[in-house]
Amino acid sequence: MNTTPCVCLLQLSRRVSRLCASKASRCSSGAPRLTTITSSWPPHMSPPSHVSCSRSHSSSIKVRPYLQYMKRKIIAPPCPPYSHVCQVGDPVLRSHAAAVDPASVPGAEVQQVIRTLVKVMRRLECVGLSAPQIGVPLRILALEYPEQMLKDSSPSSREARGVSVQPLRIFINPTLRVLDGRTALFQEACESLSGFSATVPRYLSVEVSGLDERGGAVRWQASGWPARILQHEMDHLEGVLYTDRMDSKTFINIHWQEHNE
C-alpha cells in the first residue's frame, strides 16, 4: 500500500492547523486590525462576538477549498467501473452502450466490470443493474431475484406482479424479442434516480439472447416481473430511463410522507 498521499495530506492539515492557530492567537491578543474595529465602539459597549471571529471564519472559508483542491491533486478520482451507481444527469446514462467484443469477454477488463456490477447490485439489494449505471458504456446487464427478497413481499403482491426467485444471470450484448405484446402497469424505481418511483408499462413476456459471463451463447424467456426487470435494464443500454416511459402523474418521491412528519 502506498501511504505517501496520506502522509502529504496529514502534513498539509498540520500546517493549515498551525496557520489557523497563529491567526486566531493574533486575533485574540489584539491584532492591529481588530483593535481598530473594537475602538470604534463606545467604552460601555463590547463589540458583537461575530466581529472578533470574522477573520478566523474567513480564513476557514479560504482553507477548505484549498484542501479539497490539494486532495484532488494528490488522490486521483475514482475511475469506472464505479463502486457506486451513476445518478441521472450523468451523460453515460444517456449514451448508447457499445457492444462487447466476444473475444474479450474472458479478459480481465470485462470480468472486472461483471464482478463490480454484481457486487454493487447485491450491496444495494436491487434486482437488476446495467454496466452504464456503474460508468461503463458497454452492453452488459445483470439481474437476480434472491429468495430472501421474495419472502419479504406479501403473497398477494407476488402473485399480482408475477414475481419469482431468479438466480444470478449475466447478459452480454443482449437482444430482446417481445413474446406477448400486452402490457401491464406497475410501479418501478431505479438506483440511478434514487428516491423516486413511477408507474411504467412493460410487456408481459419477452425473450433475451446474448452471451453469458463466460462468453457462451445463452437464451432465456421471461414473463411477469423478471420480464419487467429485463426491459428496464435493456433500456439502460439504449440510454433510456423509466421516466421516458412512465405515466408522469404517478411520479413520486418515495419518502414524501417522511417530509411531512
C-alpha positions as CSV (number, residue, x, y, z in Angstrom):
1,M,0.0,0.0,0.0
2,N,1.3,3.4,-0.9
3,T,0.9,5.7,2.1
4,T,2.6,8.8,0.5
5,P,-0.7,10.6,-0.3
6,C,-1.9,10.1,3.3
7,V,1.3,11.5,4.7
8,C,1.2,14.5,2.4
9,L,-2.4,15.3,3.4
10,L,-1.6,14.9,7.1
11,Q,1.4,17.2,6.8
12,L,-0.8,19.7,4.9
13,S,-3.5,19.5,7.5
14,R,-1.0,20.2,10.3
15,R,0.4,23.2,8.5
16,V,-3.0,24.6,8.0
17,S,-3.9,24.0,11.6
18,R,-0.8,25.9,12.8
19,L,-1.6,28.7,10.4
20,C,-5.2,28.9,11.7
21,A,-4.0,28.8,15.3
22,S,-1.5,31.5,14.7
23,K,-4.2,33.8,13.1
24,A,-6.6,33.0,16.0
25,S,-3.9,33.9,18.5
26,R,-3.2,37.2,16.8
27,C,-6.9,37.9,16.7
28,S,-7.5,37.2,20.4
29,S,-4.4,39.1,21.5
30,G,-5.4,42.3,19.9
31,A,-4.1,42.4,16.4
32,P,-4.0,46.0,14.9
33,R,-6.9,45.4,12.6
34,L,-9.1,44.0,15.4
35,T,-8.1,46.9,17.7
36,T,-9.2,49.4,15.1
37,I,-12.6,47.7,14.8
38,T,-13.0,47.5,18.6
39,S,-12.0,51.1,19.2
40,S,-15.0,52.3,17.2
41,W,-17.4,51.0,19.9
42,P,-18.4,53.1,22.9
43,P,-16.5,52.3,26.2
44,H,-19.6,50.9,27.9
45,M,-20.3,48.5,25.0
46,S,-18.4,45.5,23.7
47,P,-18.4,44.6,20.0
48,P,-20.6,41.7,18.9
49,S,-19.0,38.3,19.0
50,H,-19.2,37.9,15.2
51,V,-16.8,40.8,14.7
52,S,-13.9,39.2,16.6
53,C,-14.5,35.9,14.8
54,S,-14.8,37.3,11.3
55,R,-11.1,36.9,10.4
56,S,-11.0,33.3,11.7
57,H,-14.2,32.5,9.8
58,S,-12.9,34.0,6.5
59,S,-9.7,32.0,6.9
60,S,-11.5,28.7,7.2
61,I,-13.5,29.6,4.0
62,K,-10.3,30.0,2.1
63,V,-8.6,27.0,3.6
64,R,-11.3,24.5,2.9
65,P,-11.4,24.8,-0.9
66,Y,-7.6,24.7,-0.9
67,L,-7.6,21.4,1.0
68,Q,-10.1,20.0,-1.4
69,Y,-8.0,21.2,-4.4
70,M,-4.9,19.6,-2.9
71,K,-6.7,16.3,-2.2
72,R,-7.8,16.1,-5.8
73,K,-4.2,16.7,-6.9
74,I,-2.8,14.0,-4.6
75,I,-5.6,11.4,-4.7
76,A,-6.9,10.6,-8.2
77,P,-10.7,10.5,-8.5
78,P,-12.3,7.0,-8.9
79,C,-12.5,5.5,-12.4
80,P,-15.1,3.2,-13.9
81,P,-16.3,0.7,-13.1
82,Y,-17.5,2.6,-10.1
83,S,-18.5,1.1,-6.8
84,H,-21.5,3.4,-6.8
85,V,-24.4,3.9,-9.2
86,C,-24.3,6.9,-11.5
87,Q,-27.2,9.3,-11.0
88,V,-29.5,10.9,-13.6
89,G,-27.6,13.8,-15.2
90,D,-24.5,11.8,-15.8
91,P,-24.1,11.6,-19.6
92,V,-23.2,7.9,-19.5
93,L,-26.9,7.2,-18.6
94,R,-28.0,8.7,-21.9
95,S,-25.4,7.1,-24.1
96,H,-25.9,4.2,-26.4
97,A,-23.9,1.4,-24.9
98,A,-21.3,-0.2,-27.2
99,A,-21.2,-3.9,-28.0
100,V,-18.6,-6.1,-26.3
101,D,-16.1,-7.9,-28.5
102,P,-16.9,-11.6,-27.8
103,A,-13.2,-12.5,-27.7
104,S,-12.7,-10.1,-24.9
105,V,-15.4,-11.5,-22.6
106,P,-13.0,-13.8,-20.7
107,G,-10.5,-11.0,-20.4
108,A,-9.6,-9.2,-17.1
109,E,-11.3,-5.9,-18.0
110,V,-14.7,-7.3,-18.9
111,Q,-14.6,-9.7,-15.9
112,Q,-13.8,-6.8,-13.6
113,V,-16.9,-4.9,-14.9
114,I,-19.1,-8.0,-14.3
115,R,-17.7,-8.5,-10.8
116,T,-18.3,-4.9,-9.9
117,L,-21.7,-4.9,-11.4
118,V,-22.8,-7.9,-9.3
119,K,-21.1,-6.5,-6.2
120,V,-22.9,-3.2,-6.4
121,M,-26.2,-4.8,-7.3
122,R,-26.1,-7.0,-4.2
123,R,-24.8,-4.3,-1.9
124,L,-27.8,-2.1,-2.8
125,E,-30.2,-5.0,-2.8
126,C,-31.6,-4.2,-6.2
127,V,-32.8,-6.9,-8.7
128,G,-31.1,-5.6,-11.8
129,L,-28.2,-3.4,-12.9
130,S,-26.5,-2.4,-16.2
131,A,-22.9,-1.5,-16.9
132,P,-23.7,2.1,-17.8
133,Q,-25.0,2.6,-14.3
134,I,-21.5,2.0,-12.9
135,G,-20.0,4.3,-15.5
136,V,-19.1,1.7,-18.2
137,P,-21.0,2.2,-21.6
138,L,-20.9,-1.4,-22.6
139,R,-23.8,-3.8,-23.3
140,I,-23.7,-5.8,-20.1
141,L,-26.5,-6.3,-17.6
142,A,-27.2,-8.4,-14.6
143,L,-30.3,-9.5,-12.8
144,E,-31.1,-11.6,-9.7
145,Y,-34.1,-12.0,-7.5
146,P,-33.0,-13.8,-4.3
147,E,-35.3,-15.9,-2.2
148,Q,-35.0,-13.7,0.8
149,M,-36.3,-10.7,-1.2
150,L,-39.2,-12.9,-2.3
151,K,-40.0,-13.7,1.3
152,D,-40.1,-10.1,2.2
153,S,-43.0,-9.4,-0.1
154,S,-46.6,-10.4,0.5
155,P,-48.2,-13.4,-1.3
156,S,-50.8,-11.2,-2.9
157,S,-48.1,-8.8,-4.2
158,R,-46.0,-11.7,-5.6
159,E,-49.0,-13.1,-7.4
160,A,-50.1,-9.8,-8.9
161,R,-46.7,-8.9,-10.2
162,G,-45.6,-12.3,-11.3
163,V,-42.6,-12.4,-9.0
164,S,-40.4,-15.5,-8.8
165,V,-37.0,-16.4,-7.5
166,Q,-34.3,-15.9,-10.1
167,P,-30.6,-16.9,-9.9
168,L,-27.9,-14.5,-11.0
169,R,-28.0,-14.0,-14.7
170,I,-25.5,-12.1,-16.8
171,F,-26.2,-11.0,-20.3
172,I,-23.6,-9.5,-22.7
173,N,-24.7,-8.0,-26.0
174,P,-28.3,-8.9,-25.2
175,T,-31.1,-8.6,-27.8
176,L,-34.7,-8.5,-26.7
177,R,-37.7,-10.1,-28.5
178,V,-41.3,-9.5,-27.4
179,L,-43.3,-12.6,-26.9
180,D,-46.5,-11.1,-25.6
181,G,-47.4,-7.6,-26.8
182,R,-49.9,-7.0,-24.0
183,T,-48.6,-4.6,-21.3
184,A,-49.0,-4.3,-17.5
185,L,-48.7,-1.2,-15.4
186,F,-46.7,-1.4,-12.2
187,Q,-44.6,0.9,-10.1
188,E,-40.9,0.9,-10.9
189,A,-37.9,2.5,-9.2
190,C,-34.3,2.9,-10.3
191,E,-31.0,3.2,-8.4
192,S,-30.0,6.0,-10.9
193,L,-33.0,8.0,-9.8
194,S,-32.6,7.4,-6.2
195,G,-35.7,8.1,-4.0
196,F,-38.3,8.2,-6.8
197,S,-40.8,5.9,-8.4
198,A,-43.5,5.8,-11.1
199,T,-45.9,3.6,-12.9
200,V,-44.4,2.2,-16.1
201,P,-46.0,-0.1,-18.8
202,R,-44.0,-3.2,-19.7
203,Y,-44.6,-6.2,-22.0
204,L,-45.8,-9.3,-20.2
205,S,-43.4,-11.7,-21.8
206,V,-40.0,-11.3,-23.6
207,E,-37.1,-13.4,-24.8
208,V,-33.5,-12.3,-24.4
209,S,-30.5,-13.8,-26.2
210,G,-26.8,-13.0,-26.0
211,L,-23.6,-14.1,-24.2
212,D,-23.2,-15.2,-20.6
213,E,-20.2,-14.2,-18.4
214,R,-18.1,-17.0,-19.9
215,G,-18.8,-15.9,-23.5
216,G,-21.2,-18.8,-24.2
217,A,-24.4,-18.2,-26.1
218,V,-27.5,-18.0,-23.9
219,R,-31.2,-17.6,-24.5
220,W,-33.9,-17.0,-21.9
221,Q,-37.7,-16.5,-21.9
222,A,-39.1,-14.4,-19.1
223,S,-42.6,-13.3,-18.0
224,G,-44.0,-11.3,-15.2
225,W,-41.6,-9.4,-13.0
226,P,-38.4,-10.9,-14.5
227,A,-39.6,-9.7,-17.9
228,R,-40.0,-6.2,-16.4
229,I,-36.5,-6.2,-15.0
230,L,-35.1,-7.3,-18.3
231,Q,-36.9,-4.5,-20.2
232,H,-35.8,-1.9,-17.6
233,E,-32.1,-2.9,-17.9
234,M,-32.3,-3.2,-21.7
235,D,-33.5,0.4,-21.7
236,H,-30.4,1.5,-19.8
237,L,-28.2,0.0,-22.7
238,E,-30.1,2.3,-25.1
239,G,-29.7,5.4,-22.9
240,V,-33.4,5.3,-21.9
241,L,-34.7,5.8,-18.3
242,Y,-38.0,4.7,-17.0
243,T,-39.0,8.4,-16.7
244,D,-39.1,8.3,-20.5
245,R,-41.9,5.7,-20.4
246,M,-43.7,6.5,-17.2
247,D,-47.1,7.9,-16.5
248,S,-45.9,11.3,-15.3
249,K,-48.9,11.7,-13.0
250,T,-47.7,8.7,-10.9
251,F,-44.1,10.0,-10.5
252,I,-43.4,10.3,-6.7
253,N,-40.7,10.8,-4.1
254,I,-41.0,7.6,-2.2
255,H,-40.1,9.5,1.0
256,W,-42.7,12.2,0.7
257,Q,-44.6,11.1,3.8
258,E,-41.4,11.4,5.9
259,H,-41.1,15.0,4.8
260,N,-44.5,15.8,6.3
261,E,-43.8,14.3,9.7
